[in-house]
Amino acid sequence: MRGESKGVAILGSTGSIGTAALRVIERQQARFRVTALTANANALLLEEQARRITPSPFVGLVCPRAANPPGWHAGPECLVEAATRPEVDIVLNAVVGAAGLDATLAALAAGKRVALANKETLVVAGELVTATAASGGGELVPVDSEHSAILQCVGRRPANEVRRLILTASGGPFRGWSRERLERATVADALQHPTWRMGRKITVDSATLANKALEVIEAHFLFGVPYDRIQVVVHPQSIVHSFVEFVDGSVLAQLGVPNMELPILYALTHPERVPDEGVAEFDPVAASPLTFEAVRESDFPAFALGVAAGRAGGAAPAVFNAANEAAVALFLEGEMRFADIAAATESALEHLAHVPAAGRDDLLAADASARAYVREWARGAQGAPRGGETPEGRATVC
């Protein structure tokens, strides 16, 4: 990327990915400039971020408050507004959940690059998203460390040269826990991720391994590889981010310290690499030993449920994603046990996986139905000790 700097819209700028992206762009001001910022509800941090940027960017708050600064845009529609502005070349979509779908579709239809940290976009509507990118001339570049690793290994090789993708999972905070101990897991336990510092929802998804199922579905759509050729292994050190096995038996892996600033930067510069001081020099001796384990699917049922939903297609992935989101929110509110997250999601899939899925509206209707179903399921659950979280930790709701 040479010449004029590229304008970047950061959707979800106050979250962990958004704040990391701002640090990356601050170091790369000759190449990139922030032209739009949006947040869900954190008006104070959003105002602080906007104040540091010159010239002033487009600013949008999805859940508006009474005393927002003048000139701000408000409501869910601000995501699409930010993503489609003419001064925006790259949309970094770090919105949590299916709420990021419309902005991704709009940006791709407008021919923009989407640096995608909102994996739910592809989970809910993978076929629609990839078709929109093809018809609109937009480009999808992954931000997730695992998919960034695959992209870096595959490069410009055709999909028919890839035999297998192997994504790595840290195993989360409960990697060594027995099934009996998992029954007693609290919110505080689930938020103690051993290697990554992320938002609350994705941290719980890492604890259930639902996040890894979402990543399998995302990999299927990003790289065109069938589900039976995508594998997951547990790698507690989080140094190897993914492997790619080629048809000749060669295996390439991308390694690096756990730092999301590296895949964010690569999503902005791909296929180029540029100098950056944000990631520490890799020390293979300090990183050793590197170990790998099989996924304990019977103890972490959300993983198998999600992969099965991806294979089923139709509305099933959207139902899985929405049911899981709703269940995680209830768990964080102390209204559901850890084990109930997978149980509620499984029940939603049994009842709703076969609803119509002909297009965007059908998929969003399936999403809404799954969320409502899980809330009703939780109200009907009997004898469930609560997860033990204070109101301070509740998910943001407009």
Protein Blocks (a to p, Z undefined) as FASTA:
>chain_A
ZZjddddddehilbmklmmmmmmmmmmmmmpccfbdcdfklmmlmmmmmmmpccdddddd
fbacfklcehiaedjklmmmmmmgfklmbdcdfbecjklmmmmmmmmmnopacddfblml
mmmmmmmmmmmmmmnopacddfbfklmmmmmmnmmacfklpmbdcdddehiamlmpcfkl
mmmpcfklmmmcfkbccdfklmmmmmnommmmmmmmmmmmmnopafklcccdddfkomag
bdcddfkopacdddddddfklmmmmmmmocbdcddfkbccddfklmpccddddddfklmm
mlmmmmmmmmngmmllmmmmmmmmmmmmmmmnopacfklmmmmmmmmmmmmmmgccfbmk
lmmmmmmmmmmmmmmmmmmpghiacehiafklpccdZZ
